[in-house]
Structures are given as structure tokens and as C-alpha cells.
Amino acid sequence: MLLETRKLNAFYGDFQALFDIDTQLDEGEIVAIIGANGAGKSTYLKSIAGLMAGSAASVLVDGAPVGSCSAPAMVDLGVSLVPEGRRLFPSLTVEENLLIGSDSPAARRKTETGWTLPKVYELFPVLQALRSRPATTLSGGQQQMVAIGRGLMSNPRILLCDEISLGLAPIVIRDIYQAVPRIKASGISLILVEQDVVQAMAVADRVYCFQEGRLSLSGRAGDLTREQIHAAYFGT
């Protein structure tokens, strides 16, 4: 097992956002995290990425407890987050934003076999033509490609994607999700947080549904019925 959470809890001050979340991600797998707004999906990713304090034993990578590690330490362990809202640097060009992702020990160790600028441009050809433009002047879909590319440039083993289709037109979502199998084929395992259940189910091997900070459903994507997902999503 590549990644596991065990009784993962998360707090914002006195407010508890996650309650005893148990999940797993195997090598070469795509896991989808679905649920309504406020269900705790983004908090879950932040907890794994080292952006929220937690107990060491609540997150494991290769069986080692890492739940108390910092975000830079998690990047060095091969965990990269593509955050909701993209969070690009407005003063930097597309290419400079991408290169920031390569500034880690893990990325530098894999410069020959891992993700490089040419490989990112091959995945998203439109970015090469726009590489000298300020990143935040691009369209929403193009900015999302930059954010994904930046995450890949750290050469992760695990890519955490938070709402990568949010606010985008269907044709743009299609283009972005067409890249997901190619990312998986490169040896990266993915966790996708998605409100678009249909899109999530189309690419995922395993699905977890969150409701009000608790796990309401889990299973192989092909085994879950529409009725089960509806009940877990809305609590009906």
C-alpha cells in the first residue's frame, strides 16, 4: 500500500472537520474523493500534504507514519498537491511557475527519468506557446494545466488534485481529464477530489464519499450503484 490514512482527524481551532477517516491508495491507482461542499474533502488533502497539523500515525506512506511531517517534507517524500483555485504566482510567467515545482530534492533526483518541461509541454501543448506569458493572464483551463504541470514537475509518486474541474467549461474539463491516464501511466498514483461525480467515476479505481467530515461510502468504482452514491452524497 502506497498511502494510508488511519483515524485521520482534522481541526480548525475548536471545530472538527474530519472524523476518523480511513482510506488507502495503492501503487498505480486513482482514488476519487466525492462529496458536497463542506464535506471535508479539501481538508483531507491538506492533511495528507502536510498543510494541517496531525498525529504521525494518521497518515502513512509506504507504511511509515508521516502525519506530522511538514509540507516540504511531504513533497520530498513524493506527495504533491494541486490546490483548489490553482494558486499560481501572478508575477511569474507560465514557465517560471512550472519551474518552481522542480525546486525540491525529490525533483532534482529524478531529472533524467521524471517529469521535465518538455514532458509537461508534451502533455499540455498549449502551454509551450504561452510559456512567456504571465500565468494568471491565461484562461481558467490553461491556468489549471499550469497548476497540474507544476505539481508534476516535483516528480511525485502521489499527486493530490483538488477540484481540478471547478468552474471550467465541459470541453476544457474533457481536455484536462484526458491527461489523467497519461499521468497514471507515468507511474504516478492520484487522489482526485471532485464534485463532478460522473467525471470522477469515469477515471477512478476506488471511490470514497465524504459527508460532514465522515466517510459515508467506499468501494471500487465499478461496484457502486448510482443509488448508493446518491444516498452517501446527500444522506438520504
C-alpha positions as CSV (number, residue, x, y, z in Angstrom):
1,M,0.0,0.0,0.0
2,L,1.4,3.3,-1.0
3,L,-0.6,5.7,1.1
4,E,-3.0,5.1,4.0
5,T,-4.9,7.3,6.5
6,R,-5.9,5.8,9.8
7,K,-8.4,7.5,12.0
8,L,-7.5,10.8,10.4
9,N,-8.9,13.8,12.3
10,A,-8.6,17.5,11.5
11,F,-9.5,20.6,13.3
12,Y,-9.8,24.3,12.6
13,G,-9.4,25.6,16.1
14,D,-12.2,24.1,18.1
15,F,-14.1,23.0,15.0
16,Q,-13.6,19.4,14.0
17,A,-13.6,19.0,10.2
18,L,-12.7,15.3,9.8
19,F,-13.7,12.3,12.0
20,D,-11.6,9.1,11.9
21,I,-11.1,8.9,8.2
22,D,-9.7,5.6,7.0
23,T,-8.6,5.5,3.3
24,Q,-5.9,3.8,1.2
25,L,-4.2,4.4,-2.1
26,D,-2.3,1.6,-3.9
27,E,0.5,1.9,-6.4
28,G,-0.8,2.8,-9.8
29,E,-4.3,3.6,-8.6
30,I,-6.6,6.5,-9.0
31,V,-8.8,7.3,-6.0
32,A,-11.7,9.8,-6.2
33,I,-12.9,11.7,-3.2
34,I,-16.5,12.9,-3.7
35,G,-19.0,14.8,-1.6
36,A,-20.9,18.1,-1.3
37,N,-19.3,21.4,-0.4
38,G,-18.1,21.4,3.2
39,A,-17.8,17.7,3.4
40,G,-14.1,17.8,4.3
41,K,-12.6,16.8,1.0
42,S,-10.1,19.7,0.7
43,T,-9.2,19.4,4.4
44,Y,-8.4,15.7,3.8
45,L,-5.9,16.6,1.0
46,K,-4.4,19.3,3.1
47,S,-3.9,16.9,6.0
48,I,-2.1,14.4,3.7
49,A,0.0,17.2,2.1
50,G,1.3,18.4,5.5
51,L,-0.6,21.7,5.5
52,M,-2.6,20.8,8.6
53,A,-1.1,19.5,11.9
54,G,-2.0,15.9,12.7
55,S,-0.7,12.9,14.5
56,A,2.2,11.0,12.9
57,A,0.2,7.7,12.8
58,S,-2.8,9.2,11.0
59,V,-1.0,9.3,7.6
60,L,1.3,6.6,6.3
61,V,3.5,6.4,3.2
62,D,5.0,3.0,2.4
63,G,3.9,2.1,5.9
64,A,5.9,4.8,7.6
65,P,4.0,7.3,9.9
66,V,4.3,10.8,8.3
67,G,1.2,12.6,9.5
68,S,3.2,15.1,11.5
69,C,5.6,16.0,8.6
70,S,5.7,19.5,7.1
71,A,4.6,20.3,3.6
72,P,8.2,20.5,2.2
73,A,8.9,17.1,3.8
74,M,5.9,15.6,2.2
75,V,7.0,16.9,-1.2
76,D,10.4,15.3,-0.6
77,L,8.5,12.0,0.2
78,G,6.8,12.3,-3.2
79,V,3.5,13.8,-2.3
80,S,2.4,16.8,-4.4
81,L,-0.7,18.9,-4.1
82,V,-2.5,20.7,-7.0
83,P,-4.6,23.1,-4.8
84,E,-8.1,24.3,-5.4
85,G,-8.1,27.6,-7.1
86,R,-4.7,26.8,-8.8
87,R,-2.7,29.3,-6.6
88,L,-0.4,30.4,-9.4
89,F,2.2,33.2,-8.9
90,P,0.8,36.2,-10.7
91,S,4.2,37.9,-11.1
92,L,5.7,34.9,-12.8
93,T,5.4,33.5,-16.3
94,V,3.9,30.1,-17.2
95,E,7.4,28.6,-17.4
96,E,8.6,30.2,-14.2
97,N,5.5,28.8,-12.4
98,L,6.3,25.3,-13.8
99,L,10.0,25.5,-12.8
100,I,9.1,26.3,-9.2
101,G,7.6,22.8,-9.0
102,S,11.1,21.3,-9.8
103,D,12.8,23.1,-6.9
104,S,12.9,20.2,-4.5
105,P,15.3,17.4,-3.7
106,A,12.9,14.7,-5.0
107,A,12.5,16.5,-8.3
108,R,16.3,17.0,-8.7
109,R,17.0,13.3,-8.1
110,K,14.8,12.4,-11.0
111,T,15.7,14.8,-13.7
112,E,16.6,12.1,-16.2
113,T,13.6,9.8,-15.7
114,G,10.9,12.1,-14.3
115,W,8.8,15.0,-15.4
116,T,10.6,17.8,-17.2
117,L,9.5,21.0,-19.0
118,P,9.5,19.2,-22.4
119,K,7.3,16.4,-21.0
120,V,4.9,18.9,-19.4
121,Y,4.7,20.7,-22.7
122,E,4.0,17.4,-24.5
123,L,1.2,16.7,-22.1
124,F,-0.3,20.2,-22.5
125,P,1.0,21.6,-25.8
126,V,-0.8,24.9,-25.5
127,L,1.4,25.9,-22.6
128,Q,4.6,25.9,-24.7
129,A,3.2,28.6,-26.9
130,L,2.2,30.6,-23.8
131,R,5.3,29.9,-21.7
132,S,6.4,33.6,-21.6
133,R,3.0,34.9,-20.7
134,P,2.2,35.9,-17.0
135,A,0.5,32.7,-15.7
136,T,-2.6,34.5,-14.4
137,T,-3.5,36.1,-17.7
138,L,-4.3,32.7,-19.2
139,S,-7.8,31.2,-19.3
140,G,-9.1,29.2,-16.4
141,G,-8.4,25.9,-18.1
142,Q,-4.9,26.9,-19.2
143,Q,-4.2,28.0,-15.6
144,Q,-5.3,24.6,-14.4
145,M,-2.9,23.0,-16.8
146,V,-0.1,25.1,-15.4
147,A,-1.1,24.1,-11.8
148,I,-1.1,20.4,-12.8
149,G,2.2,20.8,-14.6
150,R,3.8,22.5,-11.6
151,G,2.7,19.6,-9.4
152,L,4.2,17.1,-11.9
153,M,7.5,18.9,-12.0
154,S,8.2,17.9,-8.4
155,N,8.2,14.3,-9.8
156,P,5.7,12.9,-7.2
157,R,4.7,9.4,-6.5
158,I,1.3,10.7,-5.4
159,L,-0.5,13.6,-7.0
160,L,-3.3,15.2,-5.0
161,C,-5.7,17.1,-7.2
162,D,-8.3,19.4,-5.5
163,E,-11.3,20.3,-7.7
164,I,-9.4,20.5,-11.0
165,S,-12.6,20.8,-13.0
166,L,-14.2,23.5,-10.8
167,G,-15.6,26.4,-12.8
168,L,-14.4,25.2,-16.2
169,A,-16.4,24.6,-19.3
170,P,-17.2,20.9,-20.2
171,I,-14.9,20.9,-23.2
172,V,-12.0,22.2,-21.1
173,I,-12.7,19.6,-18.4
174,R,-12.6,16.9,-21.1
175,D,-9.2,18.1,-22.2
176,I,-7.8,18.1,-18.7
177,Y,-9.2,14.7,-17.8
178,Q,-7.7,13.2,-21.0
179,A,-4.3,13.9,-19.4
180,V,-5.1,11.8,-16.3
181,P,-4.5,8.3,-17.8
182,R,-1.2,9.6,-19.2
183,I,-0.2,10.8,-15.8
184,K,-1.1,7.5,-14.3
185,A,0.9,5.6,-17.0
186,S,4.0,7.6,-16.0
187,G,3.9,5.8,-12.6
188,I,2.1,8.3,-10.5
189,S,-0.8,7.4,-8.3
190,L,-3.6,10.0,-7.9
191,I,-6.2,11.2,-5.5
192,L,-8.8,13.4,-7.2
193,V,-11.2,15.5,-5.1
194,E,-14.3,16.1,-7.3
195,Q,-17.8,17.4,-7.1
196,D,-18.5,16.1,-10.6
197,V,-19.4,12.5,-9.6
198,V,-19.8,11.3,-13.2
199,Q,-16.3,12.6,-14.1
200,A,-14.8,11.1,-11.0
201,M,-16.3,7.7,-11.5
202,A,-15.1,7.6,-15.1
203,V,-11.4,7.6,-14.2
204,A,-11.3,6.3,-10.6
205,D,-10.4,2.8,-9.5
206,R,-11.7,3.4,-6.0
207,V,-14.1,5.9,-4.6
208,Y,-14.7,7.4,-1.1
209,C,-17.6,9.7,-0.4
210,F,-17.4,12.2,2.5
211,Q,-20.4,13.7,4.3
212,E,-20.0,16.3,7.0
213,G,-16.4,15.2,7.7
214,R,-17.2,11.5,7.9
215,L,-16.7,8.7,5.5
216,S,-20.2,7.7,4.2
217,L,-19.3,5.2,1.4
218,S,-16.3,3.5,-0.1
219,G,-15.7,0.9,-2.7
220,R,-14.4,0.0,-6.2
221,A,-15.8,2.5,-8.7
222,G,-17.3,-0.3,-10.8
223,D,-19.1,-1.9,-7.9
224,L,-21.0,1.2,-6.6
225,T,-24.5,1.9,-7.8
226,R,-26.0,5.3,-8.5
227,E,-28.4,4.8,-5.7
228,Q,-25.6,4.1,-3.2
229,I,-23.7,7.1,-4.3
230,H,-26.8,9.4,-4.1
231,A,-27.6,8.2,-0.6
232,A,-24.0,8.6,0.6
233,Y,-23.6,12.1,-1.0
234,F,-26.9,13.6,0.2
235,G,-27.5,11.5,3.3
236,T,-30.9,10.2,2.1
